[in-house]
Amino acid sequence: MKKETVNIGIIGLGTVGQGTLKILQENKEFIEQKIYPKKIILKKLADKDKTKILPDKKLYKIFTDSAEEIINDP
């Protein structure tokens, strides 16, 4: 069975955005069990502050300072 994906983009990495990111990272497997057979993909993070410190260096690959990149990505 092919898994469908739920692509997630977070706009704004202040208190709420960072909290959402943390919850998604810590509970990814649990959430995927609840939405089986779908899989969660954290596709893009956006914040106008280019110097934002992210909890994982890998996240910089999906980081942008343009909210439009998330809004215009299907």
N, C-alpha and C positions, 0 to 999 in steps of 0.2 A: 504494500500500500504506500503510495506516494504521500509524503507529509506536505500539507499546505503550510505556508508561512504567514505569520503576522509580523509585518515590518513595523518597527517602532522608531519614531524620531522624537527627541526631546528638545523643545525650544525653551531656552533659559536654564541656566545651571546655577541658580541661586539656591536658597534653602529648599524650596519645593522640588526643583529640578534635580538637585543632588540627592535628595531623599528618595525621589522616584527611581533614579538611577541605581541607588544602593539596594532598594527593595527588589528591583528587577534582577540585579546581579545575584543577590543572595537567595532569591526564591525562584529562579528560572525553572529548575526542574519541577518544583511543586506546581507552578503555574501551568507548565506544559502538560503535566499529568491531568490537570483539570480541564484543559482545552484540547486534549488528545483527539484527533491525530495532528493537530496543528503544532507548529514549532515557532518559538519567538526568535526574531532576529533584531538585535539592536542595530539599526541601519545608520543613523546619523544623530549627532548632538550639535546643537547650535547655541552660541552665546555671543553677544556683541563684544564681550571682553576677550580679546585674543590671548590674554595672559592667564586665563582661567587655569587653575591647577586641578588636574583630573586624578582620580584615585588609582588609575591603572594606565601605564604608558601606552598600552595598545589602543586605548580610546582616542588618542590623538589622531589616529588614522581616519577616524570617522567624524572628527571635530571640524566645525566650520563657524565662521562669524556671520553667516548669512542664513536667516530664518527661511528665506525664499527657497533655498536648496531643499529644505524639508517639505515645505508647502507644495512645491512643484514636482516632487518625486512621488509617483504613484505607489 
